[in-house]
């Protein structure tokens, strides 16, 4: 409603960035196979912790189409992964490294 006031505070130590148009360096024919990057914050500095690639790069697989965190895992969606069926899609997970901060 008009006049509503929202206030949010988000404390983030890890971000995951999807790059669905990343071209595979393993298979040059697999353009737009995708990638995802994990960054961790320490103080005011963000450092890349990992680069995630699809287990099998597919042409236009779009790994990194969706990204998220579930508990201690990064999850990455691949909209058009062909491993199970044509353009079926898939989800991959990666354990997040714990820091001693």
C-alpha positions in Angstrom: 0.0 0.0 0.0 1.0 3.6 -0.3 3.0 4.8 2.6 4.5 1.4 3.4 8.1 1.6 4.5 10.4 -1.4 3.9 13.8 -1.7 5.5 16.2 -4.6 5.0 19.7 -5.4 6.1 21.5 -8.1 4.2 24.8 -9.5 5.5 26.5 -11.4 2.7 29.8 -13.2 2.8 29.4 -15.2 -0.4 28.0 -14.4 -3.8 27.5 -16.6 -6.8 27.5 -15.1 -10.2 26.2 -17.0 -13.3 27.8 -16.5 -16.7 25.5 -18.5 -18.9 27.1 -17.2 -22.2 30.6 -18.3 -21.2 32.3 -20.3 -24.0 34.0 -23.6 -23.0 37.7 -23.7 -23.4 37.7 -27.5 -23.2 35.4 -27.8 -26.2 35.5 -24.8 -28.6 32.3 -26.0 -30.3 30.4 -25.7 -27.0 29.7 -22.0 -27.2 27.4 -20.6 -24.4 28.0 -23.7 -22.3 28.2 -21.4 -19.3 30.1 -21.0 -16.0 29.5 -19.7 -12.5 31.8 -17.9 -10.1 31.9 -17.9 -6.3 33.2 -14.8 -4.5 33.9 -14.5 -0.8 34.1 -11.3 1.2 36.7 -10.6 3.8 36.3 -7.2 5.3 35.7 -4.9 2.3 37.5 -7.1 -0.2 35.8 -9.7 -2.5 38.0 -12.5 -3.8 37.1 -15.2 -6.3 37.0 -18.5 -4.5 36.0 -20.8 -7.4 35.0 -21.0 -11.0 32.4 -23.7 -11.6 32.0 -25.3 -15.0 29.4 -27.8 -16.2 30.5 -31.5 -15.9 30.0 -31.8 -19.6 29.9 -28.6 -21.7 27.1 -28.6 -24.2 26.5 -26.1 -27.0 24.1 -23.5 -25.6 23.8 -25.4 -22.3 23.5 -22.1 -20.3 25.2 -23.4 -17.1 24.8 -20.5 -14.7 21.3 -19.7 -15.9 20.2 -19.7 -12.3 22.4 -19.7 -9.1 21.7 -20.0 -5.4 22.9 -21.1 -2.1 21.3 -24.0 -0.1 23.0 -24.5 3.3 26.7 -25.0 2.7 26.3 -25.6 -1.1 26.3 -23.5 -4.2 23.7 -24.6 -6.7 23.9 -23.8 -10.4 21.2 -24.4 -13.0 21.8 -25.3 -16.6 18.7 -24.4 -18.5 19.4 -26.5 -21.6 21.7 -29.3 -20.4 21.4 -32.3 -22.8 22.8 -35.1 -20.5 19.4 -36.7 -19.8 17.4 -35.5 -22.8 17.5 -32.7 -25.4 17.3 -29.4 -23.5 16.2 -31.1 -20.3 18.2 -28.9 -18.0 20.1 -29.9 -14.9 21.3 -28.6 -11.5 24.8 -29.0 -10.1 25.9 -28.4 -6.6 29.3 -27.5 -5.1 30.3 -27.4 -1.4 31.2 -23.9 -0.3 34.6 -23.8 1.3 34.5 -22.6 4.9 36.8 -19.8 5.9 38.4 -19.5 9.4 37.1 -15.9 10.0 
